[in-house]
């Protein structure tokens, strides 16, 4: 029976020691220790759930008490959270500042990739094979892919991690893309001497249905939650457009690009919130992503 109880947290990872609390000479050793602790905990949590994803497989089924108080034979399916954070590099046993889900070269991170020309996805089972080989050639191959040697919990899961479902719309879109958009808009408005006007228009947005009236300007909010980010996506384009009205003839092209930059990110966010997709909506998202790369240089003007 599908319900909100179909996604269940199974563990909370302990916050590891921060490197600022240890002597300067030992951060590398502490990073290695942190990776080992995280991998051991995740191995203990994920091993019973790491079942084959073949529809014909009969193993790993459990009798689960569902929301309607009936027991059903269920099979846990792993999912993944998509995020760009340092902890993910440690969890995946990768170097810092590299692609988590594909083997994209560092100098190409952030570039637009046309359909059909994506970089190879990271295959952790292949990394484990290379690590077990323990040869200079295997070590060089791992290094060329920005991968650490040694054991990693994701290398024992019978699937490619990047193929796992990623249902985390909150962190990926609302607190990911939208937060990035705001962090680009704020310095842009400041550089163009439009910050006061932007803040005034922001505070003038009235309450309407589920939209609450604003009592603080953007710079006065220390932390945003998902609900606030979702509301912001409803009115942000209007605030940006009105803030950039007027200006000199030399500013008009820059302002128009900033408006288009805001539009394409909000448009992509709206498409991502669809509960289902077809070829048409996916093509709309691909087109929006391409347009984003056309206007993304605006973020450098801040």
C-alpha positions as CSV (number, residue, x, y, z in Angstrom):
1,X,0.0,0.0,0.0
2,X,1.8,3.2,-1.1
3,X,1.9,5.8,1.7
4,X,4.2,8.3,3.3
5,X,5.5,5.4,5.4
6,X,7.2,3.8,2.4
7,X,10.4,5.8,3.0
8,X,11.8,5.0,6.5
9,X,15.1,6.3,8.0
10,X,17.1,3.4,9.3
11,X,20.1,5.2,10.9
12,X,21.5,8.5,11.9
13,X,25.3,8.8,11.4
14,X,27.3,10.3,14.2
15,X,28.9,13.7,13.6
16,X,32.6,13.0,13.3
17,X,35.4,14.9,14.9
18,X,36.3,18.1,13.1
19,X,39.9,18.7,11.9
20,X,40.0,22.0,13.6
21,X,40.1,20.2,17.0
22,X,43.2,18.2,16.3
23,X,46.8,19.2,15.8
24,X,47.7,20.5,12.4
25,X,50.1,17.6,11.7
26,X,47.4,15.0,11.8
27,X,44.5,16.1,9.5
28,X,45.2,13.4,6.8
29,X,45.2,10.7,9.4
30,X,41.9,12.0,10.9
31,X,40.3,12.2,7.4
32,X,41.3,8.6,6.8
33,X,39.9,7.6,10.2
34,X,36.7,9.4,9.5
35,X,36.2,7.6,6.2
36,X,36.8,4.3,7.9
37,X,34.2,5.0,10.6
38,X,31.6,6.1,8.1
39,X,32.2,3.1,5.9
40,X,32.0,0.7,8.7
41,X,28.7,2.1,10.0
42,X,27.2,2.2,6.5
43,X,28.4,-1.4,5.9
44,X,26.6,-2.5,9.0
45,X,23.4,-0.6,8.0
46,X,23.3,-1.3,4.3
47,X,24.5,-4.9,4.1
48,X,21.1,-6.5,5.0
49,X,19.4,-4.2,2.5
50,X,21.8,-4.6,-0.4
51,X,19.7,-7.1,-2.4
52,X,19.8,-7.8,-6.1
53,X,17.4,-5.5,-8.0
54,X,16.3,-8.3,-10.4
55,X,12.5,-8.6,-10.6
56,X,12.9,-12.4,-10.5
57,X,14.9,-12.5,-7.3
58,X,13.0,-14.1,-4.4
59,X,15.5,-13.3,-1.6
60,X,15.5,-10.5,0.8
61,X,11.7,-10.2,1.1
62,X,10.3,-9.2,4.5
63,X,6.9,-9.2,6.1
64,X,6.3,-5.5,6.8
65,X,3.5,-3.9,8.8
66,X,1.9,-1.3,6.5
67,X,-0.1,1.8,7.3
68,X,-3.4,0.0,7.0
69,X,-2.2,-2.5,9.7
70,X,-1.8,-5.4,7.3
71,X,1.4,-7.3,6.7
72,X,2.8,-7.5,3.2
73,X,5.8,-9.1,1.7
74,X,8.1,-6.2,0.8
75,X,11.6,-5.9,-0.6
76,X,13.7,-2.8,0.5
77,X,15.1,-0.8,-2.4
78,X,18.0,1.5,-1.7
79,X,17.8,5.1,-2.7
80,X,20.3,7.9,-2.7
81,X,20.6,11.5,-1.8
82,X,22.1,13.7,-4.4
83,X,24.2,16.6,-3.0
84,X,27.5,18.3,-3.4
85,X,29.2,18.2,-0.1
86,X,32.5,17.1,1.3
87,X,31.1,14.2,3.3
88,X,30.0,12.6,0.0
89,X,33.6,12.6,-1.2
90,X,34.6,10.7,1.9
91,X,31.6,8.3,1.7
92,X,32.5,7.5,-1.9
93,X,36.2,7.3,-1.2
94,X,36.9,10.1,-3.7
95,X,39.2,13.1,-3.9
96,X,37.7,16.4,-2.9
97,X,36.2,18.8,-5.5
98,X,35.4,16.0,-8.1
99,X,32.2,14.7,-9.6
100,X,30.4,12.4,-7.3
101,X,28.2,10.6,-9.8
102,X,30.3,10.5,-13.0
103,X,34.0,10.6,-14.0
104,X,33.9,14.2,-15.2
105,X,37.3,15.9,-15.4
106,X,37.8,18.7,-12.9
107,X,38.3,21.3,-15.6
108,X,34.9,20.4,-17.1
109,X,32.8,20.6,-13.9
110,X,29.9,22.9,-14.4
111,X,30.0,22.8,-18.2
112,X,26.9,21.9,-20.2
113,X,26.9,18.3,-21.5
114,X,24.6,17.7,-24.5
115,X,22.4,14.6,-24.5
116,X,24.2,11.4,-25.3
117,X,27.6,12.8,-24.4
118,X,27.6,12.3,-20.7
119,X,30.8,11.2,-18.9
120,X,31.0,7.5,-17.7
121,X,29.2,6.9,-14.4
122,X,31.2,6.0,-11.4
123,X,31.3,2.2,-11.1
124,X,32.3,1.4,-7.5
125,X,32.4,-2.4,-8.1
126,X,35.0,-1.7,-10.8
127,X,36.9,0.5,-8.3
128,X,37.0,-2.4,-5.8
129,X,38.4,-4.7,-8.4
130,X,41.2,-2.3,-9.2
131,X,41.8,-1.7,-5.5
132,X,42.0,-5.5,-4.8
133,X,44.5,-5.9,-7.7
134,X,47.1,-3.9,-5.7
135,X,49.3,-3.2,-8.7
136,X,51.0,0.0,-9.8
137,X,48.9,0.0,-13.0
138,X,45.6,-0.4,-11.0
139,X,46.7,2.3,-8.5
140,X,47.5,4.7,-11.4
141,X,44.0,3.9,-12.9
142,X,42.3,4.8,-9.6
143,X,44.3,7.9,-9.3
144,X,43.4,9.0,-12.8
145,X,39.7,8.7,-11.8
146,X,40.3,10.6,-8.5
147,X,39.6,7.6,-6.4
148,X,41.2,6.5,-3.2
149,X,42.5,2.9,-2.7
150,X,41.0,0.7,0.0
151,X,37.6,-0.7,1.0
152,X,34.4,1.3,0.5
153,X,30.9,0.2,1.4
154,X,29.4,1.3,-1.9
155,X,31.8,-1.1,-3.7
156,X,29.9,-4.0,-2.2
157,X,26.4,-3.0,-3.2
158,X,25.2,-5.0,-6.3
159,X,24.3,-1.9,-8.3
160,X,25.8,1.3,-9.7
161,X,25.2,4.0,-7.0
162,X,24.5,6.6,-9.6
163,X,21.6,4.5,-10.9
164,X,19.8,4.5,-7.5
165,X,16.6,6.5,-7.2
166,X,17.2,10.0,-5.8
167,X,14.0,11.3,-4.2
168,X,15.6,14.2,-2.3
169,X,13.8,17.1,-4.0
170,X,14.2,19.2,-0.9
171,X,18.0,19.3,-0.8
172,X,18.6,19.0,-4.5
173,X,16.2,21.7,-5.8
174,X,14.7,23.8,-3.0
175,X,17.8,24.1,-0.8
176,X,20.2,23.4,-3.6
177,X,19.4,25.2,-6.9
178,X,17.2,27.9,-5.3
179,X,19.8,28.7,-2.6
180,X,22.5,28.9,-5.3
181,X,20.2,31.3,-7.3
182,X,19.8,33.6,-4.3
183,X,23.5,33.6,-3.5
184,X,24.1,34.8,-7.1
185,X,21.4,37.4,-7.1
186,X,22.4,39.1,-3.9
187,X,26.0,40.1,-4.8
188,X,24.7,41.0,-8.4
189,X,22.2,43.4,-6.9
190,X,24.9,44.9,-4.7
191,X,27.3,45.3,-7.5
192,X,24.7,47.0,-9.7
193,X,23.6,49.3,-6.8
194,X,20.1,47.8,-6.8
195,X,20.2,46.0,-3.4
196,X,18.1,48.6,-1.5
197,X,15.4,48.5,-4.2
198,X,15.6,44.7,-4.2
199,X,15.1,44.5,-0.5
200,X,12.2,47.0,-0.5
201,X,10.3,45.1,-3.2
202,X,11.1,41.8,-1.4
203,X,9.5,43.1,1.8
204,X,6.5,44.4,-0.1
205,X,5.4,41.0,-1.4
206,X,1.9,40.5,0.3
207,X,0.4,37.4,1.8
208,X,-1.7,35.4,-0.5
209,X,-3.2,31.9,0.1
210,X,-0.2,29.8,1.2
211,X,2.3,32.7,0.7
212,X,3.2,34.4,3.9
213,X,4.1,38.1,4.2
214,X,7.8,38.8,4.6
215,X,9.1,40.5,7.8
216,X,12.8,40.2,7.1
217,X,14.9,41.1,4.0
218,X,16.9,38.4,2.4
219,X,20.2,39.4,4.1
220,X,18.5,39.2,7.5
221,X,17.6,35.6,7.2
222,X,20.4,33.4,8.5
223,X,19.0,30.0,7.4
224,X,16.3,29.0,5.0
225,X,14.0,26.0,5.2
226,X,12.4,24.0,2.4
227,X,9.0,25.7,2.8
228,X,10.5,29.2,2.6
229,X,12.5,28.2,-0.5
230,X,9.4,26.8,-2.1
231,X,7.5,30.1,-1.4
232,X,10.4,32.1,-2.7
233,X,10.2,30.4,-6.1
234,X,6.7,31.8,-6.6
235,X,7.6,35.5,-6.5
236,X,11.4,35.7,-7.0
237,X,11.2,36.4,-10.7
238,X,8.9,39.3,-10.2
239,X,11.1,40.8,-7.5
240,X,14.2,40.5,-9.7
241,X,12.4,41.9,-12.7
242,X,11.0,44.9,-10.9
243,X,14.4,45.6,-9.1
244,X,16.1,45.8,-12.5
245,X,13.7,48.1,-14.2
246,X,15.2,51.3,-15.7
247,X,18.9,51.7,-15.8
248,X,21.3,53.1,-18.4
249,X,21.4,51.7,-22.0
250,X,24.7,49.9,-21.2
251,X,23.0,48.2,-18.2
252,X,20.0,46.9,-20.2
253,X,21.7,43.9,-21.7
254,X,23.2,42.9,-18.4
255,X,19.9,43.3,-16.6
256,X,18.1,41.2,-19.3
257,X,20.6,38.4,-18.9
258,X,20.2,38.4,-15.1
259,X,16.4,38.1,-15.6
260,X,16.8,35.3,-18.0
261,X,19.2,33.6,-15.7
262,X,16.7,33.8,-12.9
263,X,13.9,32.6,-15.2
264,X,15.6,29.4,-16.4
265,X,16.6,28.3,-12.9
266,X,13.1,28.8,-11.6
267,X,11.6,27.1,-14.7
268,X,13.9,24.1,-14.2
269,X,12.8,24.0,-10.5
270,X,9.2,24.0,-11.5
271,X,9.7,21.1,-14.0
272,X,11.6,19.1,-11.4
273,X,8.6,19.3,-9.1
274,X,6.4,17.4,-11.6
275,X,5.1,14.1,-10.1
276,X,5.6,12.3,-13.5
277,X,7.4,13.0,-16.7
278,X,7.2,12.1,-20.4
279,X,9.5,12.8,-23.3
280,X,8.1,16.3,-23.8
281,X,8.7,17.4,-20.2
282,X,12.2,15.9,-20.2
283,X,13.0,17.8,-23.4
284,X,11.7,21.0,-21.7
285,X,14.1,20.4,-18.8
286,X,17.0,19.7,-21.2
287,X,16.2,22.9,-23.1
288,X,16.1,24.9,-19.8
289,X,19.4,23.4,-18.7
290,X,21.0,24.5,-22.0
291,X,19.6,28.0,-21.6
292,X,21.0,28.1,-18.1
293,X,24.5,27.5,-19.4
294,X,24.0,30.3,-21.9
295,X,23.2,32.9,-19.2
296,X,25.3,31.5,-16.2
297,X,28.1,34.0,-16.8
298,X,25.8,36.6,-15.1
299,X,26.7,35.0,-11.8
300,X,30.3,36.1,-12.3
301,X,29.3,39.8,-12.4
302,X,28.4,39.7,-8.7
